[in-house]
Amino acid sequence: GLYGARYQEIPRLAPHYQVSFYASIGWTFYAWASLVHAMACGPSPLLPLSVAEPLHTAACVVYLVSCLYFYSYHWGRHVRHAVEGRFRPWFAAGLASLTAVHGLTVGHIWKMLDDPGWFATVAKIYPDQWQWIADTRLLELYLTAAALFLVILHLRGVLTGTKNAALVFLGTVILPTAALFLETFSIDAVAWQHYFMVGPKYW
């Protein structure tokens, strides 16, 4: 709904907001597809795994292209600002935190594409892994919309500057990521150990 209500205004925004908006569409599509895939590995699938697998694979490509598009622009912008003497360290720190979080998903995608049997292996060892992935993607869907809403507030002069950036990066990146890591202590799932596991391809 937020995308549909605001897309007409995007061409009038500054380029860095346009890049963020279009990249977020790709990230949202991946979060939805990954949610469907995770649910397909659980007890109450939304779609059969035979449909969820190719959907997830297509979404992986969309996600990677979105990341390349977003980070090549925004890190390039920060480098340019540094050269021009306009470097803002807090904004760069926030972007670094977002880069790290997206890097975790890139790692997940890499493992999935490298070995199609990897996630099934992880799920057998950690039966609630599908739930953790589903919770992660649901949170991503909500937080992406929240971040876009905060951008809208900034553009309307309601919550601007450093306060807006701090709320975006702390409220939609850093604190939710910490909460997801803590969730693994209450369910049979892992937040990072599975990156070091291998599937049937390497047996």
C-alpha positions as CSV (number, residue, x, y, z in Angstrom):
1,G,0.0,0.0,0.0
2,L,2.8,2.4,0.9
3,Y,4.5,1.8,-2.5
4,G,1.3,2.2,-4.4
5,A,0.5,5.4,-2.6
6,R,3.9,7.1,-3.1
7,Y,5.3,5.9,-6.4
8,Q,4.0,8.9,-8.3
9,E,6.1,11.2,-6.1
10,I,9.4,9.4,-6.6
11,P,10.6,11.1,-9.8
12,R,10.4,14.5,-7.9
13,L,12.7,13.3,-5.0
14,A,16.4,13.8,-4.7
15,P,18.4,11.0,-6.5
16,H,19.5,9.3,-3.2
17,Y,15.9,8.9,-2.1
18,Q,14.9,7.5,-5.5
19,V,17.7,4.9,-5.3
20,S,16.6,4.0,-1.8
21,F,13.0,3.6,-2.8
22,Y,13.6,1.5,-5.8
23,A,16.1,-0.8,-4.0
24,S,13.6,-1.2,-1.2
25,I,11.1,-2.7,-3.7
26,G,13.6,-5.4,-4.5
27,W,14.3,-6.1,-0.9
28,T,10.7,-6.3,-0.1
29,F,10.0,-8.8,-2.9
30,Y,12.9,-11.0,-1.6
31,A,11.6,-10.8,2.0
32,W,8.2,-12.0,0.8
33,A,9.6,-14.8,-1.3
34,S,12.0,-15.9,1.4
35,L,9.1,-15.9,3.9
36,V,7.1,-18.1,1.5
37,H,10.1,-20.4,1.2
38,A,10.7,-20.6,4.9
39,M,7.0,-21.4,5.5
40,A,7.2,-24.1,2.8
41,C,9.9,-25.8,5.0
42,G,7.6,-25.6,8.1
43,P,4.5,-27.4,9.2
44,S,2.0,-24.9,7.6
45,P,3.3,-24.1,4.1
46,L,1.7,-21.2,2.1
47,L,2.9,-22.8,-1.1
48,P,4.5,-26.2,-1.9
49,L,8.2,-26.3,-1.8
50,S,8.3,-27.1,-5.6
51,V,6.9,-23.6,-6.2
52,A,8.6,-21.8,-3.3
53,E,12.1,-23.0,-4.4
54,P,12.1,-21.4,-7.9
55,L,10.3,-18.3,-6.5
56,H,13.1,-17.9,-4.0
57,T,15.8,-18.3,-6.6
58,A,14.3,-15.6,-8.8
59,A,14.0,-13.3,-5.7
60,C,17.7,-13.9,-4.9
61,V,18.7,-12.3,-8.2
62,V,16.4,-9.4,-7.5
63,Y,17.9,-8.9,-4.1
64,L,21.5,-9.0,-5.2
65,V,20.8,-6.5,-8.0
66,S,19.0,-4.2,-5.6
67,C,22.0,-4.3,-3.2
68,L,24.4,-3.6,-6.0
69,Y,22.3,-0.7,-7.2
70,F,21.8,0.7,-3.7
71,Y,25.3,0.4,-2.3
72,S,27.2,1.4,-5.4
73,Y,25.3,4.6,-5.3
74,H,25.3,5.4,-1.5
75,W,28.9,4.4,-0.8
76,G,30.0,6.3,-3.9
77,R,28.1,9.2,-2.5
78,H,29.8,9.0,0.9
79,V,33.2,8.8,-0.8
80,R,32.4,11.8,-2.9
81,H,31.3,13.7,0.2
82,A,34.5,12.8,2.0
83,V,36.6,14.1,-0.9
84,E,34.6,17.3,-0.9
85,G,35.0,17.7,2.9
86,R,31.3,17.0,3.6
87,F,31.7,13.6,5.2
88,R,29.2,12.7,7.9
89,P,30.5,9.9,10.1
90,W,27.2,9.0,11.7
91,F,25.5,8.6,8.4
92,A,28.4,6.4,7.2
93,A,28.2,4.3,10.4
94,G,24.5,3.8,9.8
95,L,25.1,2.8,6.2
96,A,27.8,0.4,7.4
97,S,25.3,-1.2,9.8
98,L,22.8,-1.7,7.0
99,T,25.5,-3.1,4.8
100,A,26.5,-5.6,7.5
101,V,22.8,-6.7,8.0
102,H,22.2,-7.1,4.2
103,G,25.5,-8.9,4.0
104,L,24.0,-11.6,6.3
105,T,21.2,-12.1,3.7
106,V,23.7,-12.2,0.9
107,G,25.5,-15.0,2.7
108,H,22.3,-16.8,3.1
109,I,21.6,-16.4,-0.6
110,W,25.1,-17.6,-1.5
111,K,24.7,-20.8,0.6
112,M,21.3,-21.4,-0.9
113,L,22.4,-21.0,-4.5
114,D,25.7,-22.8,-4.0
115,D,24.1,-25.9,-2.6
116,P,20.3,-26.4,-2.9
117,G,20.4,-29.0,-0.2
118,W,22.0,-26.7,2.4
119,F,18.9,-25.2,4.0
120,A,17.2,-28.6,4.3
121,T,20.3,-29.9,6.1
122,V,20.3,-27.0,8.5
123,A,16.6,-27.4,9.1
124,K,17.1,-31.1,10.1
125,I,19.7,-30.1,12.7
126,Y,17.8,-27.0,13.9
127,P,14.0,-27.8,13.5
128,D,13.0,-24.2,14.2
129,Q,15.3,-22.6,11.7
130,W,12.3,-22.1,9.3
131,Q,10.6,-20.1,12.0
132,W,13.6,-17.9,12.6
133,I,13.9,-17.1,8.9
134,A,10.1,-16.5,8.7
135,D,10.4,-14.1,11.7
136,T,13.3,-12.3,10.1
137,R,11.5,-11.8,6.8
138,L,8.3,-10.7,8.5
139,L,10.3,-8.1,10.5
140,E,12.1,-7.0,7.3
141,L,8.7,-6.4,5.6
142,Y,7.5,-4.2,8.4
143,L,10.8,-2.4,9.0
144,T,11.3,-1.6,5.3
145,A,7.9,0.1,5.3
146,A,8.8,1.9,8.6
147,A,12.0,3.2,7.1
148,L,10.1,4.5,4.1
149,F,7.6,6.2,6.4
150,L,10.5,7.9,8.3
151,V,11.8,9.2,5.0
152,I,8.4,10.6,4.2
153,L,8.4,12.4,7.6
154,H,11.9,13.8,6.8
155,L,10.7,15.1,3.5
156,R,7.8,16.8,5.2
157,G,10.0,18.4,7.8
158,V,8.4,16.5,10.7
159,L,11.5,14.6,11.8
160,T,14.6,15.6,10.0
161,G,18.4,15.4,10.0
162,T,20.5,13.3,12.4
163,K,17.5,12.5,14.6
164,N,15.7,10.9,11.6
165,A,18.8,9.0,10.6
166,A,19.4,7.7,14.1
167,L,15.8,6.5,14.4
168,V,16.1,4.8,10.9
169,F,19.3,3.0,11.6
170,L,18.7,2.2,15.3
171,G,15.0,1.4,15.1
172,T,14.9,-0.4,11.8
173,V,18.4,-2.0,11.6
174,I,20.5,-2.3,14.7
175,L,18.0,-3.0,17.5
176,P,15.8,-5.4,15.4
177,T,18.9,-7.4,14.4
178,A,19.9,-7.7,18.0
179,A,16.3,-8.9,18.9
180,L,16.5,-11.6,16.2
181,F,19.8,-12.8,17.5
182,L,18.3,-13.1,21.0
183,E,15.4,-15.0,19.7
184,T,17.6,-18.0,18.8
185,F,18.1,-18.6,22.5
186,S,14.4,-19.4,23.0
187,I,13.9,-21.6,19.9
188,D,15.9,-24.4,18.3
189,A,17.5,-22.2,15.6
190,V,20.8,-20.4,15.0
191,A,21.6,-16.8,13.7
192,W,25.1,-17.3,12.3
193,Q,26.4,-20.8,12.9
194,H,24.6,-22.2,9.9
195,Y,26.9,-20.1,7.6
196,F,29.7,-22.5,8.5
197,M,27.6,-25.6,7.8
198,V,27.6,-27.5,4.5
199,G,25.0,-29.5,2.6
200,P,25.0,-32.6,0.4
201,K,27.1,-31.0,-2.3
202,Y,30.2,-31.2,0.0
203,W,29.6,-34.5,1.6
